[in-house]
Amino acid sequence: MKELERIIKQLKLYKPEIDGRDSLRESIMQNIRRKKRKINYLFVWTEIVWLRRSLAIASVAIIAVFVLQQLFVINRIDKLEERMVSFNTEKILEYQRENVILNSVLFEEQFPGVLTDSIKVASEDLLDLVRSYSNLQNKYEEMLGTIKKNRSESTKQKL
């Protein structure tokens, strides 16, 4: 460091004159221009501020759309699972009710002093009978719902 300071002091004392000051300045300016011309065309878009900002905004928007889409899909899957659970639960309960009725008829204990009935019913026929009964019951409940709905609509029309 001291050596460098000594050299700088000596140069200041002698005040060296540069030959061709203008040509030196011109050559330096040309070198600077050449370096500016060497643009990396792959990343030139990073120097344009408005383009860089708009691309950043577009990327944030795309990510937001992706997140919203995922939330929408998850919500739909949850609703579908709820439907599946409720549908399966109703089917399972209906099947269990049929089995309880079927078992109670087929495996009813015979009391020792009572005459047994001579009519035999096949389990498949009995199961068909129980299913037909439950279908009729469902249709009856639908009809009652329709009647109530029509009554409420007619009441609203009268008002």
Buried (B, 14 or more C-beta within 10 A) or exposed (E): EEEEEEEEEEEEEEEEEEEEEEEEEEEEEEEEEEEEEEEEEEEEEEEEEEEEEEEEEEEEEEEEEEEEEEEEEEEEEEEEEEEEEEEEEEEEEBEEEBEEBBEEEEEEEEEEEEEEEEEEEEEEEBBEBBEEEBEEEEEEEEEEEEEEEEEEEEEEEEE
